Amino acid sequence: MSVEAVSYDLPMSASITEHRMKIAEARNILGEVIARARFAGDATVLINRKKPAAVVVSYEFYEQATEALGLERVEVPDPSTDD
């Protein structure tokens, strides 16, 4: 197993604002959590049983991160649409 260095082409002073909250709390203000990610570029770490479980980030950040990591994104069809 080899480990490769990943360059994000960000200046050393680049930072992201990170909020932390329990999943139940985030569920109650989901619109706000999404707006923070989408418009302010903030990340929200969702906590489950005192441990980080997931992160809500903007779609732009997600695209950049998957590209930088060389990950292939495979879209799963929405089962509610029968096209």
DSSP file (Angstrom, degrees, kcal/mol; ACC not computed):
  #  RESIDUE AA STRUCTURE BP1 BP2  ACC     N-H-->O    O-->H-N    N-H-->O    O-->H-N    TCO  KAPPA ALPHA  PHI   PSI    X-CA   Y-CA   Z-CA
    1    1 A M              0   0    0      0, 0.0     2,-0.3     0, 0.0     0, 0.0   0.000 360.0 360.0 360.0 127.5    0.0    0.0    0.0
    2    2 A S        -     0   0    0      2,-0.0     2,-0.5     0, 0.0     0, 0.0  -0.834 360.0-144.4-113.3 152.4    1.4    3.3   -1.0
    3    3 A V        -     0   0    0     -2,-0.3     2,-0.4     0, 0.0     0, 0.0  -0.960  14.5-157.6-115.8 128.2    0.5    6.8    0.2
    4    4 A E        -     0   0    0     -2,-0.5     2,-0.2     1,-0.0    -2,-0.0  -0.815  20.0-117.0-105.9 145.1    0.6    9.7   -2.3
    5    5 A A        -     0   0    0     -2,-0.4     2,-0.5     1,-0.0    -1,-0.0  -0.567  27.6-148.8 -75.4 141.7    0.9   13.3   -1.4
    6    6 A V        -     0   0    0     -2,-0.2     2,-0.5     2,-0.0    63,-0.1  -0.959   4.6-157.1-116.6 127.9   -2.1   15.5   -2.4
    7    7 A S        -     0   0    0     -2,-0.5    -2,-0.0    61,-0.2     0, 0.0  -0.912  10.8-175.9-104.8 125.9   -1.8   19.1   -3.3
    8    8 A Y        -     0   0    0     -2,-0.5    -1,-0.1     2,-0.1    60,-0.1   0.373  37.4-129.4 -98.4   3.0   -4.9   21.3   -3.0
    9    9 A D        +     0   0    0      1,-0.2    -2,-0.1     0, 0.0     0, 0.0   0.849  60.6 139.3  50.8  40.4   -3.2   24.3   -4.5
   10   10 A L        -     0   0    0      4,-0.1    -1,-0.2     2,-0.0    -2,-0.1  -0.896  58.1-109.8-111.2 142.7   -4.3   26.5   -1.5
   11   11 A P    >   -     0   0    0      0, 0.0     3,-2.2     0, 0.0    -1,-0.0  -0.341  32.6-111.1 -65.2 154.5   -2.1   29.1    0.1
   12   12 A M  T 3  S+     0   0    0      1,-0.3    -2,-0.0     3,-0.0     0, 0.0   0.755 118.0  57.8 -58.9 -24.4   -1.0   28.2    3.6
   13   13 A S  T 3  S+     0   0    0      2,-0.0    -1,-0.3     0, 0.0     2,-0.1   0.501  79.5 117.1 -86.4  -2.2   -3.2   30.9    5.0
   14   14 A A    <   +     0   0    0     -3,-2.2     2,-0.3     1,-0.0    -4,-0.1  -0.377  40.5 169.5 -65.5 141.1   -6.4   29.4    3.5
   15   15 A S        -     0   0    0     -2,-0.1     2,-0.4     2,-0.0    -2,-0.0  -0.960  26.9-142.2-147.6 165.0   -8.9   28.3    6.0
   16   16 A I        -     0   0    0     -2,-0.3     2,-0.4    26,-0.0    26,-0.1  -0.996  24.9-120.5-130.8 136.4  -12.5   27.1    6.3
   17   17 A T        -     0   0    0     -2,-0.4    26,-2.9    23,-0.2     2,-0.5  -0.630  31.9-159.8 -76.8 130.4  -14.9   28.0    9.0
   18   18 A E  E     -a   43   0A   0     -2,-0.4     2,-0.3    24,-0.2    26,-0.2  -0.952   9.6-169.1-121.1 121.7  -16.1   24.8   10.7
   19   19 A H  E     -a   44   0A   0     24,-3.2    26,-3.5    -2,-0.5     2,-0.4  -0.769   8.6-155.8-100.4 151.8  -19.3   24.5   12.8
   20   20 A R  E     +a   45   0A   0     -2,-0.3     2,-0.3    24,-0.2    26,-0.2  -0.997  23.6 149.2-130.2 132.7  -19.9   21.4   14.9
   21   21 A M  E     -a   46   0A   0     24,-2.3    26,-2.7    -2,-0.4     2,-0.0  -0.994  47.2 -92.5-158.6 156.9  -23.4   20.1   16.0
   22   22 A K  E  >  -a   47   0A   0     -2,-0.3     4,-2.4    24,-0.2     3,-0.2  -0.355  39.4-117.6 -66.2 149.5  -25.3   17.0   16.8
   23   23 A I  H  > S+     0   0    0     24,-1.9     4,-2.4     1,-0.2     5,-0.2   0.897 115.1  54.3 -56.4 -43.0  -27.2   15.5   13.9
   24   24 A A  H  > S+     0   0    0     23,-0.2     4,-1.2     1,-0.2    -1,-0.2   0.881 109.5  47.8 -61.0 -38.8  -30.5   16.1   15.7
   25   25 A E  H  > S+     0   0    0     -3,-0.2     4,-0.9     1,-0.2     3,-0.3   0.914 111.4  50.2 -67.4 -42.7  -29.7   19.8   16.1
   26   26 A A  H >< S+     0   0    0     -4,-2.4     3,-0.6     1,-0.2     7,-0.3   0.865 104.5  58.6 -64.1 -36.2  -28.7   20.0   12.4
   27   27 A R  H >< S+     0   0    0     -4,-2.4     3,-1.0     1,-0.2    -1,-0.2   0.875 102.8  53.8 -60.1 -37.4  -31.9   18.4   11.3
   28   28 A N  H 3< S+     0   0    0     -4,-1.2    -1,-0.2    -3,-0.3    -2,-0.2   0.749 122.2  28.0 -71.1 -24.1  -33.9   21.1   13.0
   29   29 A I  T XX S+     0   0    0     -4,-0.9     4,-2.2    -3,-0.6     3,-0.6  -0.178  76.5 139.5-127.9  40.2  -32.0   23.9   11.1
   30   30 A L  H <> S+     0   0    0     -3,-1.0     4,-2.7     1,-0.3     5,-0.2   0.860  70.8  56.3 -56.8 -40.0  -31.1   22.0    7.9
   31   31 A G  H 3> S+     0   0    0      1,-0.2     4,-2.4     2,-0.2    -1,-0.3   0.900 109.1  46.9 -58.6 -41.2  -31.8   24.9    5.7
   32   32 A E  H <> S+     0   0    0     -3,-0.6     4,-2.5     2,-0.2    -2,-0.2   0.903 110.9  51.4 -67.1 -41.9  -29.4   27.1    7.7
   33   33 A V  H  X S+     0   0    0     -4,-2.2     4,-1.8    -7,-0.3    -2,-0.2   0.921 112.8  45.8 -61.1 -44.2  -26.7   24.4    7.6
   34   34 A I  H  X S+     0   0    0     -4,-2.7     4,-3.2     1,-0.2     5,-0.2   0.909 111.5  51.9 -66.1 -42.4  -27.1   24.1    3.8
   35   35 A A  H  X>S+     0   0    0     -4,-2.4     4,-2.9    -5,-0.2     5,-0.9   0.891 106.9  53.8 -62.3 -39.6  -27.0   27.9    3.4
   36   36 A R  I  X>S+     0   0    0     -4,-2.5     6,-2.1     3,-0.2     4,-1.0   0.929 114.9  40.8 -58.7 -45.0  -23.8   28.1    5.4
   37   37 A A  I  X5S+     0   0    0     -4,-1.8     4,-0.6     4,-0.2    21,-0.4   0.942 120.9  42.0 -68.2 -47.3  -22.2   25.6    3.1
   38   38 A R  I  <5S+     0   0    0     -4,-3.2    -2,-0.2    -5,-0.1    -3,-0.2   0.910 129.3  20.9 -70.3 -45.7  -23.6   26.9   -0.1
   39   39 A F  I  <5S+     0   0    0     -4,-2.9    -3,-0.2    -5,-0.2    -2,-0.1   0.793 133.1  33.0-100.2 -31.5  -23.2   30.7    0.4
   40   40 A A  I  <<S-     0   0    0     -4,-1.0    -3,-0.2    -5,-0.9   -23,-0.2   0.592  95.3-126.7-101.5 -12.9  -20.6   31.2    3.0
   41   41 A G     << +     0   0    0     -5,-0.7    -4,-0.2    -4,-0.6     2,-0.2   0.668  57.4 150.0  75.9  15.1  -18.4   28.2    2.2
   42   42 A D        -     0   0    0     -6,-2.1     2,-0.3    -7,-0.1    -1,-0.2  -0.503  39.5-137.7 -81.4 150.9  -18.6   27.0    5.8
   43   43 A A  E     -a   18   0A   0    -26,-2.9   -24,-3.2    -2,-0.2     2,-0.5  -0.833   8.4-154.9-103.5 146.2  -18.4   23.3    6.8
   44   44 A T  E     -aB  19  56A   0     12,-1.9    12,-2.6    -2,-0.3     2,-0.6  -0.977   6.7-150.8-122.6 118.5  -20.6   21.7    9.4
   45   45 A V  E     -aB  20  55A   0    -26,-3.5   -24,-2.3    -2,-0.5     2,-0.5  -0.775  14.4-143.1 -87.5 122.7  -19.3   18.6   11.2
   46   46 A L  E     -aB  21  54A   0      8,-3.1     7,-3.4    -2,-0.6     8,-1.2  -0.766  13.7-150.5 -91.5 127.8  -22.2   16.4   12.2
   47   47 A I  E     -aB  22  52A   0    -26,-2.7   -24,-1.9    -2,-0.5     2,-0.4  -0.826  15.2-178.0-104.8 132.6  -21.7   14.7   15.6
   48   48 A N  E >  S- B   0  51A   0      3,-2.9     3,-1.2    -2,-0.4   -26,-0.0  -0.980  77.1 -13.3-130.1 119.0  -23.2   11.3   16.5
   49   49 A R  T 3  S-     0   0    0     -2,-0.4    -1,-0.1     1,-0.2   -27,-0.0   0.906 128.6 -55.2  55.4  45.0  -22.5    9.9   20.0
   50   50 A K  T 3  S+     0   0    0      1,-0.2    -1,-0.2    -3,-0.0    -3,-0.0   0.565 120.2 102.0  68.9  12.9  -19.8   12.5   20.6
   51   51 A K  E <  S-B   48   0A   0     -3,-1.2    -3,-2.9    -5,-0.0    -1,-0.2  -0.967  82.4-101.8-126.5 143.4  -17.9   11.4   17.4
   52   52 A P  E     +B   47   0A   0      0, 0.0    -5,-0.2     0, 0.0     3,-0.1  -0.411  41.9 170.4 -59.7 131.7  -17.7   13.1   14.0
   53   53 A A  E     -     0   0A   0     -7,-3.4     2,-0.3     1,-0.4    -6,-0.2   0.711  57.1 -15.7-115.1 -34.1  -20.0   11.2   11.6
   54   54 A A  E     -B   46   0A   0     -8,-1.2    -8,-3.1     2,-0.0    -1,-0.4  -0.967  55.3-128.6-163.3 169.7  -20.2   13.4    8.5
   55   55 A V  E     -B   45   0A   0     -2,-0.3     2,-0.6   -10,-0.2   -10,-0.2  -0.998   9.0-146.8-134.0 134.3  -19.6   16.8    7.1
   56   56 A V  E     +B   44   0A   0    -12,-2.6   -12,-1.9    -2,-0.4     2,-0.3  -0.902  34.1 159.2 -98.6 119.5  -21.8   19.1    5.1
   57   57 A V        -     0   0    0     -2,-0.6   -20,-0.1   -14,-0.2   -19,-0.1  -0.845  45.1 -81.8-131.7 168.4  -19.8   21.2    2.6
   58   58 A S     >  -     0   0    0    -21,-0.4     4,-2.3    -2,-0.3     5,-0.1  -0.302  36.1-118.8 -68.5 157.0  -20.7   23.1   -0.6
   59   59 A Y  H  > S+     0   0    0      1,-0.2     4,-2.8     2,-0.2     5,-0.2   0.878 116.0  56.5 -63.5 -36.9  -21.0   21.2   -3.8
   60   60 A E  H  > S+     0   0    0      2,-0.2     4,-2.4     1,-0.2    -1,-0.2   0.921 107.9  46.9 -60.0 -44.8  -18.2   23.2   -5.2
   61   61 A F  H  > S+     0   0    0      2,-0.2     4,-2.7     1,-0.2    -2,-0.2   0.920 111.8  51.4 -63.1 -43.5  -15.9   22.1   -2.3
   62   62 A Y  H  X S+     0   0    0     -4,-2.3     4,-2.6     2,-0.2     5,-0.2   0.920 110.1  49.2 -59.1 -46.1  -17.0   18.5   -2.8
   63   63 A E  H  X S+     0   0    0     -4,-2.8     4,-2.1     1,-0.2    -1,-0.2   0.930 113.3  46.4 -59.3 -46.7  -16.2   18.7   -6.6
   64   64 A Q  H  X S+     0   0    0     -4,-2.4     4,-2.6     1,-0.2    -2,-0.2   0.891 113.0  49.6 -64.3 -40.2  -12.8   20.2   -5.9
   65   65 A A  H  X S+     0   0    0     -4,-2.7     4,-2.0     2,-0.2    -2,-0.2   0.921 111.7  46.7 -67.3 -44.4  -11.9   17.7   -3.2
   66   66 A T  H  X>S+     0   0    0     -4,-2.6     5,-2.8     2,-0.2     4,-0.5   0.891 114.6  48.3 -66.4 -37.0  -12.9   14.6   -5.2
   67   67 A E  H ><5S+     0   0    0     -4,-2.1     3,-1.0    -5,-0.2    -2,-0.2   0.936 111.1  49.9 -65.8 -45.6  -11.0   15.9   -8.2
   68   68 A A  H 3<5S+     0   0    0     -4,-2.6   -61,-0.2     1,-0.3    -2,-0.2   0.842 113.2  46.9 -62.2 -33.5   -7.9   16.7   -6.1
   69   69 A L  H 3<5S-     0   0    0     -4,-2.0    -1,-0.3    -5,-0.2    -2,-0.2   0.528 111.8-121.7 -86.2  -5.9   -8.0   13.2   -4.6
   70   70 A G  T <<5 +     0   0    0     -3,-1.0     2,-0.3    -4,-0.5    -3,-0.2   0.814  55.7 158.7  71.6  30.0   -8.5   11.6   -8.0
   71   71 A L      < -     0   0    0     -5,-2.8     2,-0.5    -6,-0.2    -1,-0.2  -0.693  39.0-134.3 -90.6 138.1  -11.8   10.0   -7.1
   72   72 A E        -     0   0    0     -2,-0.3     2,-0.5     2,-0.0    -5,-0.0  -0.783  18.0-143.2 -87.4 129.3  -14.3    8.9   -9.7
   73   73 A R        -     0   0    0     -2,-0.5     2,-0.6     2,-0.0    -2,-0.0  -0.833  12.5-164.8 -95.6 126.1  -17.8   10.0   -8.8
   74   74 A V        -     0   0    0     -2,-0.5     2,-0.3     2,-0.0    -2,-0.0  -0.946  14.4-139.9-113.7 114.9  -20.5    7.4   -9.7
   75   75 A E        -     0   0    0     -2,-0.6    -2,-0.0     1,-0.0     0, 0.0  -0.567   7.4-146.8 -78.9 132.6  -24.0    8.8   -9.7
   76   76 A V        -     0   0    0     -2,-0.3    -1,-0.0     1,-0.0    -2,-0.0  -0.865  27.5-113.0 -96.6 126.8  -26.7    6.6   -8.3
   77   77 A P        -     0   0    0      0, 0.0    -1,-0.0     0, 0.0     3,-0.0  -0.251  28.7-108.8 -61.0 146.2  -30.1    7.1  -10.1
   78   78 A D    >   -     0   0    0      1,-0.2     3,-1.6     2,-0.0     0, 0.0  -0.658  23.2-151.7 -75.0 117.5  -32.9    8.6   -8.0
   79   79 A P  T 3  S+     0   0    0      0, 0.0    -1,-0.2     0, 0.0     0, 0.0   0.687  89.8  67.5 -68.1 -15.8  -35.4    5.7   -7.4
   80   80 A S  T 3  S+     0   0    0      1,-0.1     2,-0.6     2,-0.0    -2,-0.0   0.613  91.2  69.6 -80.6  -9.9  -38.3    8.2   -7.2
   81   81 A T    <   -     0   0    0     -3,-1.6     2,-1.1     2,-0.0    -1,-0.1  -0.932  65.2-166.0-110.7 116.8  -38.0    9.1  -10.9
   82   82 A D              0   0    0     -2,-0.6    -2,-0.0     1,-0.2    -1,-0.0  -0.699 360.0 360.0-100.4  81.7  -39.0    6.4  -13.3
   83   83 A D              0   0    0     -2,-1.1    -1,-0.2     0, 0.0    -2,-0.0   0.437 360.0 360.0 -92.2 360.0  -37.5    7.7  -16.6
